Amino acid sequence: MKEKIKLGLKENWKQFTILVFVNALVGGMIGMERTIFPQFAEQKFGIASNTAILTFIVAFGITKAIANYFTGNLANKFGRRNLLLFGWLIAIPIPLVLIYASNWNWVIFANILLGISQGFTWSSTVVMKIDLVGEKDRGLAMGLNEFAGYFAVGLVAFLTGYIANTYGVTPYPFYIGVLISILGFVLTFLGVKDTSEFVKTENINDKSILLENVFLETTFKNKTLSSVTQAGLINNLNDGMIWGLFPIILSLMLFDNQNIGIITAIYPTVWGIGQLFTGKMSDHFSKKNMLFWGMLLQGFSILLIPCSKDFYLLSLISGVLGFGTALVYPTFLSTIAQATSPKQRAESIGTFRLWRDLGYAFGAIISGITADVFGIEYAIFLIGGLTILSSILIKLRMPEQIKIN
């Protein structure tokens, strides 16, 4: 007899918990590179140019964005679980390529693989959690998902910084990635079940009107969806800058690898932990206000980075930046989910994540070129200003009430 499908976090807590842990492992693969890559580039390959160093983020951002876009259709065609498994399979060789890379092109190749892997794995876990919980707890579900992923980013960033400071930037920090990728594949293979039947159950009672063109509505036309999309792009634009330039500016301030690891890890750690609360908040409070204040906090925090060389003040700035990001990240996804039909949700989320993760590439290119031509401080001021502008666009364009299509 076929088991009856019930939507809800409580009803599906076992499968949901497994997916939370899987997404923590997904985040850990990003954390492997988060602290040490500028030093890795300079010490192993002699690359000192900001623009050249940030090419790995460009490669990562573009491939992750493209993978995100196709995830919706691929997940519907082949199944969420199968796509998640494939993403982990791609992840397994990445740390080995980094360990044995003989030139910078191999590093770029590893980050192309990382982008594809992250697009398939992270997008799959997002969509699967939304499938499981139904409408009531979407914000909480996204908060838990993003908490797990970004807390792991911060934790692994700290660990790799500590290991690099003790044993060198290669190969030992990358051994963490070997363990994470194998564990992620095995856990997905043994513990994760596909959620396509949950989508069918939700569709039975769905009365929403389908979007005529999901890509155009999510990108430009729908005021709610497009406001979220531009903010997502700018959010990851500034995150690409923080990822690439924050460790560099801290190094110029003469902090050692361990202290750089602590300061840079505070940001994604607060981002991750904060989403335990902000995800649930987005179920009850104004999504528009949360997005506005989150982007505004990010912008002002970024502007303050070059203004101090004090360890504790920089740690505080990193924490405030993380909290601002925590306000918006689960709110992005819960807003998209609320404003679209279950039939088109995976495609709309894929479109949003396409633009959001192209922000990594745009941020790396803009900040890298600006830093090389005018100086790192000017790159940081530019990105901070764009983030504040994004918050103003949300305030002016996004409706207070989310229209259910």
MARRO-984853 format. One record per residue (C-alpha): x, y, z. Coordinates in steps of 0.5 Angstrom, whole numbers, plus 2048, in hexadecimal, padded with zeros to 3 digits. Example, Ala and Ser with C-alpha at 12.3 -4.5 7.8 and 13.67 -1.06 7.14 Angstrom:
2
<node <819 7F7 810>>,
<node <81B 7FE 80E>>,
***
This chain:
405
<node <800 800 800>>,
<node <803 807 7FE>>,
<node <804 80B 804>>,
<node <800 812 804>>,
<node <804 818 803>>,
<node <803 81D 808>>,
<node <806 824 807>>,
<node <80A 828 80D>>,
<node <810 828 811>>,
<node <80E 824 817>>,
<node <80B 81F 813>>,
<node <811 81E 80F>>,
<node <817 820 814>>,
<node <81B 81A 813>>,
<node <81C 81B 80B>>,
<node <81D 822 80D>>,
<node <822 821 812>>,
<node <826 81D 80D>>,
<node <825 823 808>>,
<node <828 828 80D>>,
<node <82E 824 80E>>,
<node <82F 823 807>>,
<node <82F 82A 805>>,
<node <834 82B 80B>>,
<node <839 827 807>>,
<node <837 82B 801>>,
<node <839 831 804>>,
<node <83F 82E 807>>,
<node <842 82D 800>>,
<node <842 835 7FF>>,
<node <845 836 806>>,
<node <84B 832 804>>,
<node <84D 838 7FF>>,
<node <84A 83E 803>>,
<node <850 840 807>>,
<node <856 83D 804>>,
<node <855 83E 7FC>>,
<node <859 845 7FC>>,
<node <85F 842 7FF>>,
<node <85F 83C 7FC>>,
<node <85F 83F 7F5>>,
<node <865 844 7F7>>,
<node <869 83F 7FA>>,
<node <868 839 7F6>>,
<node <867 83C 7EF>>,
<node <86A 843 7F0>>,
<node <864 847 7EE>>,
<node <863 84E 7F2>>,
<node <85E 851 7ED>>,
<node <857 852 7F0>>,
<node <854 851 7EA>>,
<node <858 84B 7E8>>,
<node <857 848 7EF>>,
<node <84F 849 7EF>>,
<node <84F 845 7E8>>,
<node <84D 83F 7EC>>,
<node <847 843 7EF>>,
<node <845 845 7E8>>,
<node <845 83E 7E6>>,
<node <842 83B 7EC>>,
<node <83C 840 7EB>>,
<node <83B 83F 7E4>>,
<node <83A 838 7E4>>,
<node <836 838 7EB>>,
<node <831 83D 7E8>>,
<node <830 839 7E1>>,
<node <830 832 7E5>>,
<node <82A 836 7EA>>,
<node <826 838 7E4>>,
<node <826 831 7E1>>,
<node <825 82D 7E8>>,
<node <81D 82F 7E7>>,
<node <81C 82B 7E1>>,
<node <821 826 7E2>>,
<node <81E 824 7E9>>,
<node <817 824 7E6>>,
<node <81A 81F 7E1>>,
<node <81F 81B 7E4>>,
<node <81D 81C 7EC>>,
<node <81F 820 7F1>>,
<node <823 81A 7F5>>,
<node <827 818 7EE>>,
<node <829 81F 7ED>>,
<node <82C 820 7F4>>,
<node <830 819 7F3>>,
<node <832 81C 7ED>>,
<node <835 822 7F0>>,
<node <838 81E 7F5>>,
<node <83C 81A 7F0>>,
<node <83E 820 7ED>>,
<node <841 823 7F3>>,
<node <845 81D 7F5>>,
<node <84B 81E 7F1>>,
<node <84B 826 7F2>>,
<node <850 826 7F8>>,
<node <855 821 7F5>>,
<node <855 826 7EF>>,
<node <857 82B 7F3>>,
<node <85C 827 7F7>>,
<node <860 825 7F1>>,
<node <85F 82B 7EC>>,
<node <865 82D 7E8>>,
<node <862 833 7E6>>,
<node <85D 838 7E7>>,
<node <859 836 7E1>>,
<node <858 82F 7E5>>,
<node <855 834 7EB>>,
<node <850 837 7E6>>,
<node <84E 830 7E4>>,
<node <84D 82E 7EB>>,
<node <848 834 7ED>>,
<node <844 833 7E6>>,
<node <843 82C 7E9>>,
<node <841 82F 7F0>>,
<node <83C 834 7ED>>,
<node <839 82E 7E9>>,
<node <839 82A 7EF>>,
<node <836 82F 7F4>>,
<node <831 831 7EF>>,
<node <82E 82A 7EF>>,
<node <82F 828 7F6>>,
<node <82D 82F 7FA>>,
<node <827 830 7F5>>,
<node <825 829 7F6>>,
<node <825 829 7FD>>,
<node <821 830 7FD>>,
<node <81B 82E 7F8>>,
<node <81B 827 7FC>>,
<node <81A 82A 803>>,
<node <814 82F 800>>,
<node <811 829 7FD>>,
<node <811 825 804>>,
<node <80E 82B 808>>,
<node <809 82E 804>>,
<node <806 835 805>>,
<node <806 836 80C>>,
<node <80E 836 80E>>,
<node <811 838 808>>,
<node <815 83D 80B>>,
<node <817 839 811>>,
<node <819 833 80C>>,
<node <81E 838 808>>,
<node <821 83B 80F>>,
<node <823 834 811>>,
<node <825 832 80A>>,
<node <82A 839 809>>,
<node <82C 838 810>>,
<node <82F 831 80F>>,
<node <832 833 809>>,
<node <835 83A 80B>>,
<node <837 838 812>>,
<node <83B 832 80F>>,
<node <83E 837 80A>>,
<node <840 83B 810>>,
<node <843 835 814>>,
<node <847 832 80F>>,
<node <84A 839 80D>>,
<node <84C 83A 814>>,
<node <84F 833 814>>,
<node <853 834 80D>>,
<node <855 83A 810>>,
<node <858 837 816>>,
<node <85B 831 812>>,
<node <85E 835 80D>>,
<node <861 83A 813>>,
<node <864 833 816>>,
<node <866 82F 810>>,
<node <866 833 80A>>,
<node <860 835 805>>,
<node <861 82E 801>>,
<node <860 829 801>>,
<node <85D 828 808>>,
<node <857 82D 808>>,
<node <854 829 802>>,
<node <854 822 805>>,
<node <84E 825 809>>,
<node <84A 825 802>>,
<node <84C 81E 800>>,
<node <848 81C 807>>,
<node <842 821 805>>,
<node <841 81F 7FE>>,
<node <841 817 800>>,
<node <83D 818 806>>,
<node <838 81C 802>>,
<node <837 817 7FC>>,
<node <837 811 801>>,
<node <832 814 805>>,
<node <82D 817 7FF>>,
<node <82E 810 7FC>>,
<node <82C 80C 803>>,
<node <827 811 806>>,
<node <824 816 801>>,
<node <81D 814 7FE>>,
<node <81A 818 7F8>>,
<node <815 81D 7F9>>,
<node <811 81D 7F3>>,
<node <80B 81A 7F6>>,
<node <80A 820 7FB>>,
<node <80A 825 7F5>>,
<node <804 821 7F2>>,
<node <800 821 7F9>>,
<node <801 829 7F9>>,
<node <7FF 829 7F2>>,
<node <7F8 826 7F4>>,
<node <7F6 82C 7F8>>,
<node <7FA 832 7F4>>,
<node <7F5 837 7F1>>,
<node <7FB 83C 7EF>>,
<node <7FB 83F 7E8>>,
<node <802 83C 7E4>>,
<node <807 842 7E1>>,
<node <807 843 7DA>>,
<node <80E 843 7DA>>,
<node <812 841 7E0>>,
<node <819 844 7DE>>,
<node <816 84A 7DC>>,
<node <811 84B 7E2>>,
<node <817 849 7E7>>,
<node <81C 84D 7E4>>,
<node <818 854 7E2>>,
<node <811 854 7E1>>,
<node <80E 852 7E8>>,
<node <80F 857 7ED>>,
<node <810 852 7F3>>,
<node <814 84D 7EF>>,
<node <819 852 7EC>>,
<node <81A 856 7F2>>,
<node <81C 850 7F6>>,
<node <820 84E 7F0>>,
<node <824 854 7EF>>,
<node <826 854 7F7>>,
<node <828 84D 7F6>>,
<node <82D 84F 7F1>>,
<node <830 855 7F5>>,
<node <830 851 7FB>>,
<node <835 84C 7F8>>,
<node <838 851 7F4>>,
<node <83A 854 7FB>>,
<node <83C 84D 7FD>>,
<node <840 84C 7F7>>,
<node <844 852 7F9>>,
<node <844 850 801>>,
<node <847 849 7FF>>,
<node <84C 84B 7FA>>,
<node <84F 852 7FD>>,
<node <84D 851 805>>,
<node <853 84D 806>>,
<node <857 851 802>>,
<node <856 857 805>>,
<node <857 854 80C>>,
<node <85D 851 80A>>,
<node <860 858 808>>,
<node <85E 85A 80F>>,
<node <863 855 811>>,
<node <85E 850 814>>,
<node <861 849 814>>,
<node <85D 843 811>>,
<node <859 841 818>>,
<node <857 848 819>>,
<node <855 849 812>>,
<node <851 842 812>>,
<node <84D 845 819>>,
<node <84B 84B 816>>,
<node <849 848 80F>>,
<node <845 842 812>>,
<node <841 847 817>>,
<node <83D 84A 811>>,
<node <83B 843 80E>>,
<node <83A 840 815>>,
<node <835 846 817>>,
<node <832 845 811>>,
<node <831 83E 812>>,
<node <82F 83E 819>>,
<node <82A 844 818>>,
<node <826 841 813>>,
<node <823 83C 819>>,
<node <820 842 81B>>,
<node <81F 847 814>>,
<node <81C 841 810>>,
<node <816 840 815>>,
<node <815 848 816>>,
<node <814 848 80E>>,
<node <80E 843 80F>>,
<node <80B 849 814>>,
<node <80E 850 812>>,
<node <80E 854 80C>>,
<node <813 851 807>>,
<node <814 857 804>>,
<node <816 85B 80A>>,
<node <81B 855 80C>>,
<node <81E 855 805>>,
<node <81F 85D 805>>,
<node <822 85D 80C>>,
<node <826 857 80B>>,
<node <829 85A 804>>,
<node <82A 861 808>>,
<node <82E 85E 80D>>,
<node <832 85A 809>>,
<node <834 860 805>>,
<node <836 865 80B>>,
<node <83A 85F 80E>>,
<node <83E 85E 807>>,
<node <83F 866 807>>,
<node <842 865 80E>>,
<node <847 860 80C>>,
<node <84D 864 80A>>,
<node <84C 869 810>>,
<node <84F 865 815>>,
<node <855 860 817>>,
<node <853 85E 81E>>,
<node <852 856 81E>>,
<node <84C 857 822>>,
<node <848 85D 81E>>,
<node <849 859 818>>,
<node <846 853 81B>>,
<node <840 857 81D>>,
<node <840 859 816>>,
<node <840 852 813>>,
<node <83B 850 818>>,
<node <836 856 816>>,
<node <837 854 80F>>,
<node <835 84D 811>>,
<node <82F 84F 814>>,
<node <82D 854 80E>>,
<node <82E 84E 80A>>,
<node <82A 849 80E>>,
<node <824 84E 80E>>,
<node <823 84D 806>>,
<node <826 846 805>>,
<node <820 842 807>>,
<node <81B 847 805>>,
<node <81D 847 7FE>>,
<node <81B 840 7FD>>,
<node <815 840 801>>,
<node <813 846 7FD>>,
<node <814 843 7F7>>,
<node <810 83D 7F9>>,
<node <80A 841 7FC>>,
<node <80A 845 7F5>>,
<node <80A 83F 7F0>>,
<node <806 838 7EF>>,
<node <809 832 7F1>>,
<node <809 830 7EA>>,
<node <80E 835 7E8>>,
<node <811 836 7EF>>,
<node <817 832 7ED>>,
<node <818 836 7E7>>,
<node <817 83D 7EA>>,
<node <81C 83B 7F0>>,
<node <821 839 7EA>>,
<node <820 840 7E7>>,
<node <821 843 7ED>>,
<node <827 83F 7EF>>,
<node <82A 840 7E8>>,
<node <82A 848 7E9>>,
<node <82C 847 7F0>>,
<node <832 843 7EF>>,
<node <834 847 7E9>>,
<node <835 84D 7EE>>,
<node <83C 849 7F0>>,
<node <83F 84A 7E9>>,
<node <83C 851 7E9>>,
<node <83F 852 7F0>>,
<node <846 84F 7EE>>,
<node <847 853 7E8>>,
<node <844 859 7EA>>,
<node <848 859 7F1>>,
<node <84E 856 7EE>>,
<node <84F 85B 7E8>>,
<node <84D 861 7ED>>,
<node <852 85F 7F2>>,
<node <858 85E 7ED>>,
<node <857 865 7EA>>,
<node <855 869 7F0>>,
<node <856 865 7F6>>,
<node <852 860 7FA>>,
<node <84F 865 7FE>>,
<node <84C 868 7F8>>,
<node <849 861 7F6>>,
<node <846 860 7FD>>,
<node <843 867 7FD>>,
<node <840 866 7F6>>,
<node <83D 85F 7F8>>,
<node <83A 862 7FF>>,
<node <837 868 7FB>>,
<node <834 863 7F6>>,
<node <831 85F 7FC>>,
<node <82E 865 7FF>>,
<node <82B 867 7F8>>,
<node <828 860 7F8>>,
<node <824 861 7FE>>,
<node <821 867 7FB>>,
<node <81E 864 7F5>>,
<node <81B 85F 7FA>>,
<node <818 864 7FE>>,
<node <815 868 7F8>>,
<node <813 862 7F3>>,
<node <811 85C 7F7>>,
<node <80A 85B 7F9>>,
<node <808 85B 801>>,
<node <804 855 7FF>>,
<node <806 84F 7FB>>,
<node <801 84E 7F6>>,
<node <800 846 7F5>>,
<node <800 845 7ED>>,
***
